[in-house]
Amino acid sequence: MRHPDAPAPGELLGAHYGQCFGCGGDQPHGLHLEARAGEGVSLTAEFTVQPAHQGAPGLAHGGVLTSALDETLGSLNWLLRTIAVTGRLETDFVRPVPVGTTLHLEAEVTAVAGRKIYSTATGRVGGPDGPVAVRAEALFIEVKVDHFVDHGRPEEIQAAMNDPDQVRRARAFEVNP
Ligand SMILES: CCCCCCCC/C=C\CCCCCCCC(=O)SCCNC(=O)CCNC(=O)[C@H](O)C(C)(C)COP(=O)(O)OP(=O)(O)OC[C@H]1O[C@@H](n2cnc3c(N)ncnc32)[C@H](O)[C@@H]1OP(=O)(O)O
């Protein structure tokens, strides 16, 4: 399942799109999640809860935590060298996550059936071996680059197509044998 050209274990995966809310370095409102390749089709990521991410006073909003899980699971695309979007995502919120906490995330692909990619993720607090605060089960569906070209707002699509770095990133996913 792991693509032969997948980044080596330990390598930073980088953003799939600079304006992405989950991982984009150019997105001032984003989570700035950083993911690193693991063994097989797995990875780890870190995300620190900011004051802008509150739901209840001093606690992370559940939707923001789900976004961090979604992004972590979506980053598995880099290891499969496949473009896939979230079809279904189910989150368990096991313990509250205070502002300032670094969430230590890990994700892995559990099965692939045609275009369907099943995956799971956990987020731990206090360190990579700390207690689980959130976990998720997901189904991603493989799509072609056309998915974004057909459905995205034209101004952002045009800007992405004019950005050689973005075109290179998109191509890297498309040369999947
Ligand atoms: C040069 C410019 C280009 C730029 C390129 C950039 C490169 C980007 C690189 C990487 C990007 C990654 C971005 C990650 C971002 C983080 C992850 C997100 O948040 S993604 C956003 C949220 N998700 C959506 O917006 C999906 C919206 N939904 C859809 O578009 C469709 O529903 C889609 C594509 C998911 C499926 O539609 P169908 O028509 O293609 O396929 P059907 O036949 O419906 O489903 C295929 C199989 O999947 C099952 N399925 C689909 N949805 C399901 C669901 N919700 N629950 C259970 N099964 C489901 C179906 O039952 C079917 O299964 P059976 O093959 O028959 O066994």
The ligand as an ORCA input file, in Angstrom:
! r2SCAN-3c Opt
* xyz 0 1
  C      -3.531     22.443    -10.183
  C      -4.718     22.786     -9.290
  C      -5.249     21.726     -8.446
  C      -4.954     21.748     -7.003
  C      -4.743     20.383     -6.466
  C      -4.465     20.341     -5.054
  C      -3.838     19.030     -4.636
  C      -4.538     18.598     -3.424
  C      -3.926     17.433     -2.761
  C      -4.608     16.898     -1.766
  C      -5.941     17.442     -1.348
  C      -6.444     16.801     -0.129
  C      -7.325     17.768      0.626
  C      -7.413     17.271      2.038
  C      -8.147     18.256      2.919
  C      -8.487     17.596      4.211
  C      -9.538     16.587      3.985
  C     -10.882     17.269      3.716
  O     -11.420     17.925      4.540
  S     -11.589     17.053      2.155
  C     -13.057     18.130      2.188
  C     -14.283     17.469      2.711
  N     -14.786     16.465      1.828
  C     -15.474     16.778      0.698
  O     -15.661     17.920      0.357
  C     -16.007     15.611     -0.118
  C     -17.393     15.942     -0.679
  N     -17.946     14.737     -1.272
  C     -17.744     14.446     -2.581
  O     -17.163     15.202     -3.331
  C     -18.286     13.107     -3.063
  O     -19.323     12.659     -2.233
  C     -17.132     12.038     -3.075
  C     -16.024     12.470     -4.068
  C     -16.530     11.813     -1.679
  C     -17.705     10.682     -3.540
  O     -18.476     10.900     -4.682
  P     -18.283     10.008     -6.014
  O     -19.457     10.276     -6.883
  O     -16.911     10.253     -6.597
  O     -18.264      8.495     -5.542
  P     -19.443      7.591     -4.896
  O     -19.788      6.562     -5.882
  O     -20.516      8.434     -4.302
  O     -18.631      6.912     -3.666
  C     -17.555      5.999     -3.903
  C     -17.652      4.930     -2.841
  O     -17.522      5.537     -1.532
  C     -18.709      5.299     -0.744
  N     -19.019      6.503      0.028
  C     -18.967      7.788     -0.394
  N     -19.294      8.614      0.587
  C     -19.552      7.857      1.666
  C     -19.920      8.145      3.010
  N     -20.113      9.407      3.433
  N     -20.098      7.120      3.866
  C     -19.905      5.836      3.464
  N     -19.524      5.483      2.194
  C     -19.367      6.492      1.326
  C     -19.805      4.990     -1.774
  O     -20.861      4.223     -1.188
  C     -19.035      4.222     -2.838
  O     -18.810      2.917     -2.352
  P     -18.831      1.646     -3.349
  O     -17.667      1.878     -4.333
  O     -20.168      1.662     -4.021
  O     -18.575      0.450     -2.457
*
